[in-house]
Amino acid sequence: MNTNIKRIDPRRPFVITAAGLKRITLGAEHVEGASNDHALHAGAHGHAAAKTLRTTQTPQRTLLVVAHSDRGGLDDHARQALAAAALIADAGTQVALLVLGELKDDAAALGADKVIELPSFDRRTFAPEREVQAVAACVAQLAPAHIFMPDNATGDGDLGRRYAALAGASIATHVVQIDAHNVSTYAQAKKAYATRALPDVVLLAAGAVDTRLPFVGAGEHVELTAFAQTNETPNSVYRDLGIEEIDAAQVALEEADFIVSAGNGVTDVATFEKLASTFGAAIGASRVAVDNGMFTRDKQIGATGKTVEASVYIAFGISGAVQHLQGIKDCRHVIAVNLDGSAPIVKRANLTIIGDTQATIASLIDEINRARSGRPAAAAPVVNQFVEGVAA
């Protein structure tokens, strides 16, 4: 019998919310002899054991991570690329992060020792020549041993391939395994791995690295001295035609960035669809709502439906069966609207609204229209209360 299995301590610090829900503070440890008041205080303020600095030595070499930001933050795929570099870096290696766009995230907590921020870039703008020039300027300044980037379809993967072609650098794409010396990708229809020595440019597949680090980086912000922060590249062969807006209902759920999803708690489908149209969000549904004929099968989200990776996912009247939670595991921000404060979806949600689903939908439609028209806010909100959730 294995006695080394790590078990969850049920006495970890926690806080009781206004709705009577226990919220355990992730990362905090139970201290023998500590009072419940101390535990509540620790839970309320989110105190946890401080992480140590990964290294204090003078850096002898550099690992560079390059990624686009999205509305001031790094998505989970970009964070994985940064975590990969931090995990394989030794004590004499610094991890530098080049961000194409504005960065509001705590780069030190994500593992970066140095941060170069280029806010003149916008992920929605197609400017491959300027981006390659920015990477080349950063490489000239820091002379990194290796470059790490997320291998995605939203700019980073394309940029990594363009830079490798320009610099004549070795490259590995769709990397699913990595250590300090080697990388591996799938081969033979995912029946085997192809392994090679760590190349100059590593494009990491999604889900290859756990972003939870046992340490922090120095997080020092530096300037990119050899690169002009201009918005255009002279004599560019590319012309950005902008983003073509389409009806959110036509976007495949797997590609949607904003999804509103209905469960059995939604009784007025027409009003729910009006909310989706007002938000400009794609529509999803739980298996129960689909089985009841409220939505077509292509809207089903979950283990037996579609897996989504939206930045914002709002679940209306969905209890959160394990199959549904599997389908939203990669969503960045999950908001739950439910009358049941103990529903499984509440444990997954970053924010939970305990209230009537239909009343909340109507209130949201009114608030959106009010904000767009400049009308004053309503005197009394319909929503009963908000409960901050803990991501599972």
N, C-alpha and C positions, 0 to 999 in steps of 0.2 A: 504493500500500500504506500502510495506517495504521500508523505507528510509535508512536502515542501510547497504545496499548492497555496498561492497567495489568496487569502480570503478577505472579504470586505469587513471592516470593523463597524458593527451597527451602532457603536457609541461615538462615531466621529462627530465633530462639531456640527450643529445644525441650527436653523432658525425656523420658527413657526410664523407663517405668513398670516395676513389678515383673514384669509379664507380657511385657516386652520390646517394648512398643508405644511408638512415637514420638508424643508429644503436642506439637504446635506451639502456641506461645503467641500467641493472636490479638492483633493490635494491636502486638506488639513488633517492632522493626526490627533487622535484622542490622547489626552494627557492624564495619566493616572492621578486621581485625587482632585482633578479640576471640577469645579462646581458647574451646574447646569447654566447658571448665569454667565459664567465665563464662556461656555460652549455657545450659548445664544449670541453673546457679544462677538465671538469670533466668527460665527456663521453670518451674522448681520453685516459685518464689515469685510468678509471674504479673506480674512487673514490666513496665510498658508506659509509653510516653511520657505524661506528665501532661497532661491537658487544661486549657486556659486558661478563665478565668471569662468568661462570655458578655459581660458589661458591668460596668463599674465606675462608671458615671455615676449621678448622683442621678436616680431615676425621675421622669418627668414624667407618665406614665400607666401603666395597669395592664391586663393581659390576665388574666382569671380562668378557671381550669380547675376543673371540678367533677366528682368521680367517687366512686363507692363503692369501698371496699377489700374484698378477699376474703381472709379469714384473715391480715390484716396486710399484704397486698401489693396492688399494682395489676396487673390483668391487662393483656395486650398491647394491647387496644383502648383502655383508659384511658391507657396510656403513649403511644399514638399521638396522642391528643387533646392531651396535655401537650407532646409533641414538636412538634405543629403550631403551638401558641402560641409555643413557644420559637424555632422557625425563622422565623416571620414578625415576631417582636418586634425593634424597632430598639434602638439603644444607649440610648435614653432611656425604654425601656419595661421594666417589671418583669413577670415571670410569677408569678402567685400560684396556689397549688393548695389547693383546699378538699377535704378528704378526709372523707367520711361513713363513719366507722369508724376502727379502729386502723390506723396506718401504721408498718411496720417497714422498708420500702424506703428506700434513700438517695435522697431527693427531689432533692437537688442534682445527682446524677449523671443524673437523668431530665430535668433542665432547669428545675426550679422555683427561683425566687429567694426566695419566701416560702411558708410552709406553714402552713395552719390545719387542725388535726386535731380531729375530733369523735368520740371513741371511744364515746360513748353510742349511736351509731347501729349497726345491724346489718343487713347486706344481706338477711338472711333474714326480717326483720321489715318488714311493710308499714305505713309511717307517712308517707304522702305530704304531709300537712299540715305536720308538723314539718320535713320535708326542705325544702319550699318556704320555710318561715319561716327556716331556716338559710341558704339561698341568698340570700334577701332581706336578711337581716342582714349577710351578707358583702358584698353589693353596696352596702349603705348605708355600710359601713365603708371599703371600698376604692375605690368608684366606678369600676369597670372599664369600659373602652371596649367590650369584647366578652367574651362568655362562651363557653367551649368545653367540649363534653361528648361522650362516645362515644354514638353512636346505637345502643344495644343493647336487648335485650328483658329485661334483668335489673335495671331500675330507673333507669338514667341517662337513657335516651331518654324515658321517661315523665316523669321529673322535669323535664327540659329543656322539654318541651311545657307542663307545668303552670305552670312559672315564667313562660314567655313569655306565656301566657294571663293570668296574674295581673297581670303588670307591663305588659301591652300592648306587649311588645317585639317587634321584627321577628325572624324566625327562619328558618333554612334547615336542612332535614333531609336525611339520607342524602347528605351532602356527600362527593364523591369526589375533588375537586380544590380546592386552596386556595392563595392567595398573600396578600400583605399588603393587597390591595385587593378581591379578588373570590373568590367560591366558585362551584363548579359541581356540578350533579347530573345524573344520567342522564335523558334524555328520549327519547321515541319508541322505547320498548322497547330502550333502551341503544344506539340507533343514532346518538344525538346528545347534546350537552351543553346544559343550560340554565344560563346564567351570570348572576349578579347581584352587586351590590356587597356587601361584607362586612356581614352583618346583626348585630344585637345578640347573638343566640344562634346558635351554630354547633353542629349535631349531626353529628359526623363518622362516616362509614361506616367499617367495618373495612377495613384494608389500604390506606388512602389515604396514609399517611405512614410513612416509615422512622423507627424509634425510635432509630437509632444517630446520636448527636449529636457534633459535633466540639468541643463545649464543655461546661461544667458551669454550673449556676446557683449562687446564693449559698446556698440551702437554709436560710434563716433561719426559725425557728419563731416564730409570733406567735399571740396569743389573739384569739378572736372575742368582743369585749367586750359586744356587744348581744344575746347569745343565751344563754338559760338551758339548761344541760346536764341536761335532764330526760328521762325515758324516755316520757312520755306528753303528748299534747296535750289540754288541757281541752276538753270538749264536742266531741270529735271525731265526725264523721259516719261514720268508718270504724271497723270492728272487725276486728282481725287474728285470723283463725281458725287461724293457725299453718301449718306445713308438713305436708302429707299425705304420709306415707311409702308408697312402693309398691315392689314387687319390682324390683330393678335390671334384671332380665332383660326387663322390660316397657318400659324406657326406650329410646327411639330412640337409636342410636349418635351421631347428629348432636347430640343434646341431653345425652349422658352426660358427667358430670364426671370419672368414674373408669372406666377401661377396662382390662381384661386381655385380651390378644390372643394367639392361638395360631398357631404356624406348623407346619411339617413336623417340627420337633423335639419336638413334644408327641405322645406315644404313648398316654397314658392320658387320654382325654377326660373320663371320669367324674370323675377326681381334679381335673382342671383346672376343671371346672364347680363342683366342691365348693369350690375356692379362690375362685372368683368369688363364690359365695354367701357364703362366710366374710368376704370383703372387703366385700361389698355393692357389687360392681362389675359393669358391663355387660360382655358378652362380644363380642369381635371376633375376626377371623381373617384370615390372609393368603390370597392367591388360591390358592396351592398347597394349603393345608389345605382350602379350599372345593372345589377341583377333585378332591381325593382323597375327597370325600364325608364329611369329618369334621364339617363345619358347613354350615348352609344358606347360600344365596347372599346373603341379607339381612345376614349377619354380615361380609361381605367388606369390608376397608378398603384403600383405595388409589385410584389414578387410574381404574381400571375398576370400583371399588366405591364406598365412601362416604368422604367427607372429614370428619375429626373434629377437635374442638377441646377435648379433655379437659384438665383441670388435671393429671391423672396418667395416663400411658399406659405399661403394662408389657407388653413384647413377649417372649413365651416361645418360644424356638426359631425365631425369624424372622431370616433373613439380612439382609433389608432391601433388596430390589430397589428401583430408582428409582421404580417405580410405587407401591410401598407407602410409601416415604418421602414421596411427594407427598401421600398421604392423611393423614399425621400432621404435616405441616409447621406447623400452627397449634397443636399440643399444647404445653402449658406445660412439663411435666416428663416426659421420656421415660426409662424404665428398660429396659435390655435384659438378658435372661438367655440366654446362648449359650455353647457350648463353643468357638466360633471367635472368638478375640480380634481377628481382622482383618476380621470381617464388616462390611459397609457400615452396618448398624444401629448399630454401636459408635461410628462417627464422628458420628452424629446424637444418640446418647443422652447425657443428662446424667450418668447413672451406669450402669455395666455390671457385671454379675455374670458372671464367667467360671466356669462350672460346669455340671453336668448339670441339664437342665431338670426332669426328673421329681423328682430329689432336692431341688432348690430349691423346687419346688411343695410337696412333702411337708413340708419344713422350715418354710416360711412358714405353712402351715396349723397346724402344731404350735405355732409361736411366737405366732400370733394367739390360739389357744385358751388357751395358757399365760398370755398377758398378761391375757386376760379373766377367767381363773379365779384368777389370783394365784399360780400355781405357779412355783417357781424355774426359772431358765433351764437349758437343757441344758448338759452339760459341754463338749461339742465341737460346733461348728457344722458343718453339712453343706457349706455353700458354701465353695468353695476360696479365692477372693479377689475383692476389689472393685477395679474400675479406673475412675477418674474420667474421664468422657468429655468431649469438646469439642463443643459444639453446632455443627452445620454452618450 
